[in-house]
Structure formats: structure tokens, C-alpha cells
Amino acid sequence: QHMRRRLVASSARLARYTTKADATRLEAARSASLADRSSLAAELSGRWIVATGAPQQTESAGDSFGFALRVDEVNLGVLRAALFPAPPKQRRDEGHLRTALIFGASCHPGLPLSLAAKPLVEAARAELAQRGAERVMGLAPLTGLCGWVVEEQAWERLSSLGEFGDEAAGAVEAVARGVPRPGHSVLGQGTFSAAQKAFEALATAYARRDDPESECLAYLEAGGGPPPPRGGGSR
């Protein structure tokens, strides 16, 4: 019995030491290179787990969930999800599916989001599928889209994304810069309408750009295909 208590005490001290060491390394990785941050994520992935919070019920939007990526007592990342009520029979007959959203993925700055989000998304998809979700969609802001369009002068290569003419290109440039088109006094509804489809094509390209901190790319890389089975590194 005495030996058992000593082993438990030793294990507790080791866990506290490991937790402190992990936290220190994560803080140091804030300013590290992408390669070093990726290496740290790969090392921690052998010990991290995904904890699922109890669902919160709402009257209009169904159930909401929270998922947390952890190593021991160190929080590495979070993800939110919402499961909407099942559609009525008539809408199901029309092809409507019970839908869930995942959103709000974030992680410690010492890790690339593209790596930290993957176990969170996998755990969320498995949990949502078990609760009846037939379609899971990712929702992410495209922060910096207009700045990217201006920096890349992306309106000049719209022809490679679809059948867009000069009007669409001019409208995209005006919207991205936030100024009226030549010959127009205001940036109005007509300009937005002329730019809409072209901007949607550019937004898709922007969402798929190679950015390890992009929430949208994290969903794209972690998603697709049927939900993963329950078990493994989540609980």
C-alpha cells in the first residue's frame, strides 16, 4: 500500500512537470518557424485527446457542442459545432438533410491551425454523425479577402476562373478597393451585383490557398468523405 501511494505521488509529480514543460515549449514556439511548430504538433499528437463538452440545447437552433484539444492539462485548441433539428418529412422527401455546422476553430499560436484543427474536426464529425447529422458543413470567415484581391490584382486573371468580362473585372476591383467604378459616383448595388459571381470564384481560390493558419483550409483538409468512426484519440 505504501509503495502504491509513492507511485501515485510520483506519477502526479511527473504529470505536473510534463504539463509545465509542454506549456513552456508552446510559449516558446509562438515565434518559431512553421517547420518547428509543425514538429511540435507532430510530437504532441501522440498524447493529445479531444474532449467533448455536454450539448447545450436551444429552442430554434438545435444542439450546440464544444470540443477541446488537450495534452494533460494544457489546452491546445477549440472548435464549436451546431446540430440543427431534423427537417420535417415533406422537406426530407424533397432531399433536405439534417445538417450540422462546425465553426470557430482556433489553437495555441505555437501550433499550426491546419494540424491542430484536424483531430478536432474528426471528433466533431464523428460525434455529429452519431447524433444524426447527415451533412456537416464548415463555416469560416475569409478574413483578408479584399486585401488579397488587391495585392494579387486578381481581377486580371478572372478569365482563368470562368467566363467573366471587363465589367466583372472592373466591379471586382472597385469592391476590393472600396471605391466607385470609373463613371460612377458611389459604390452601389449595381457594382456589387456585377462583381458577385466573380468574387465568389475568387473567394474559393482564396479559401484554398496554401496557408497553415487558414481556418477554411483546415476544414477542407480535415473534411471530405464519410465521417470517421468513433474511438481513437477522442472522448
BELKA-V185565 format. One record per residue. N is the residue number from 1. RES is the residue in one letter. NEAR is the number of other C-alpha atoms within 8 Angstrom. Layout:
# BELKA-V185565
n->[N & N]
res->[RES & RES]
near->[NEAR & NEAR]
This chain:
# BELKA-V185565
n->[1 & 2 & 3 & 4 & 5 & 6 & 7 & 8 & 9 & 10 & 11 & 12 & 13 & 14 & 15 & 16 & 17 & 18 & 19 & 20 & 21 & 22 & 23 & 24 & 25 & 26 & 27 & 28 & 29 & 30 & 31 & 32 & 33 & 34 & 35 & 36 & 37 & 38 & 39 & 40 & 41 & 42 & 43 & 44 & 45 & 46 & 47 & 48 & 49 & 50 & 51 & 52 & 53 & 54 & 55 & 56 & 57 & 58 & 59 & 60 & 61 & 62 & 63 & 64 & 65 & 66 & 67 & 68 & 69 & 70 & 71 & 72 & 73 & 74 & 75 & 76 & 77 & 78 & 79 & 80 & 81 & 82 & 83 & 84 & 85 & 86 & 87 & 88 & 89 & 90 & 91 & 92 & 93 & 94 & 95 & 96 & 97 & 98 & 99 & 100 & 101 & 102 & 103 & 104 & 105 & 106 & 107 & 108 & 109 & 110 & 111 & 112 & 113 & 114 & 115 & 116 & 117 & 118 & 119 & 120 & 121 & 122 & 123 & 124 & 125 & 126 & 127 & 128 & 129 & 130 & 131 & 132 & 133 & 134 & 135 & 136 & 137 & 138 & 139 & 140 & 141 & 142 & 143 & 144 & 145 & 146 & 147 & 148 & 149 & 150 & 151 & 152 & 153 & 154 & 155 & 156 & 157 & 158 & 159 & 160 & 161 & 162 & 163 & 164 & 165 & 166 & 167 & 168 & 169 & 170 & 171 & 172 & 173 & 174 & 175 & 176 & 177 & 178 & 179 & 180 & 181 & 182 & 183 & 184 & 185 & 186 & 187 & 188 & 189 & 190 & 191 & 192 & 193 & 194 & 195 & 196 & 197 & 198 & 199 & 200 & 201 & 202 & 203 & 204 & 205 & 206 & 207 & 208 & 209 & 210 & 211 & 212 & 213 & 214 & 215 & 216 & 217 & 218 & 219 & 220 & 221 & 222 & 223 & 224 & 225 & 226 & 227 & 228 & 229 & 230 & 231 & 232 & 233 & 234 & 235]
res->[Q & H & M & R & R & R & L & V & A & S & S & A & R & L & A & R & Y & T & T & K & A & D & A & T & R & L & E & A & A & R & S & A & S & L & A & D & R & S & S & L & A & A & E & L & S & G & R & W & I & V & A & T & G & A & P & Q & Q & T & E & S & A & G & D & S & F & G & F & A & L & R & V & D & E & V & N & L & G & V & L & R & A & A & L & F & P & A & P & P & K & Q & R & R & D & E & G & H & L & R & T & A & L & I & F & G & A & S & C & H & P & G & L & P & L & S & L & A & A & K & P & L & V & E & A & A & R & A & E & L & A & Q & R & G & A & E & R & V & M & G & L & A & P & L & T & G & L & C & G & W & V & V & E & E & Q & A & W & E & R & L & S & S & L & G & E & F & G & D & E & A & A & G & A & V & E & A & V & A & R & G & V & P & R & P & G & H & S & V & L & G & Q & G & T & F & S & A & A & Q & K & A & F & E & A & L & A & T & A & Y & A & R & R & D & D & P & E & S & E & C & L & A & Y & L & E & A & G & G & G & P & P & P & P & R & G & G & G & S & R]
near->[4 & 5 & 6 & 7 & 8 & 8 & 8 & 8 & 8 & 8 & 8 & 8 & 8 & 8 & 9 & 8 & 8 & 8 & 12 & 8 & 8 & 9 & 9 & 8 & 8 & 12 & 8 & 9 & 13 & 9 & 6 & 9 & 7 & 7 & 6 & 9 & 13 & 11 & 8 & 9 & 12 & 8 & 7 & 9 & 7 & 6 & 6 & 11 & 10 & 14 & 10 & 10 & 7 & 6 & 8 & 7 & 7 & 8 & 5 & 4 & 9 & 11 & 11 & 12 & 12 & 12 & 14 & 13 & 15 & 13 & 12 & 7 & 6 & 9 & 9 & 11 & 13 & 13 & 15 & 12 & 12 & 12 & 14 & 10 & 8 & 7 & 9 & 6 & 6 & 6 & 9 & 10 & 7 & 6 & 6 & 8 & 10 & 13 & 13 & 14 & 11 & 14 & 10 & 9 & 11 & 10 & 12 & 9 & 8 & 12 & 15 & 14 & 14 & 13 & 12 & 14 & 16 & 12 & 11 & 14 & 13 & 12 & 13 & 11 & 11 & 12 & 9 & 12 & 10 & 7 & 6 & 7 & 13 & 9 & 8 & 11 & 8 & 9 & 9 & 8 & 6 & 9 & 4 & 6 & 9 & 9 & 9 & 9 & 13 & 11 & 7 & 6 & 8 & 10 & 10 & 7 & 7 & 13 & 9 & 5 & 9 & 8 & 6 & 11 & 7 & 6 & 8 & 11 & 14 & 10 & 13 & 14 & 12 & 13 & 14 & 10 & 9 & 7 & 8 & 11 & 12 & 4 & 4 & 7 & 6 & 7 & 13 & 7 & 6 & 6 & 12 & 11 & 7 & 11 & 13 & 9 & 7 & 13 & 9 & 8 & 10 & 12 & 10 & 8 & 8 & 10 & 10 & 9 & 7 & 5 & 6 & 10 & 8 & 10 & 12 & 13 & 14 & 15 & 12 & 9 & 9 & 10 & 8 & 6 & 4 & 4 & 8 & 8 & 5 & 8 & 6 & 4 & 8 & 10 & 7]
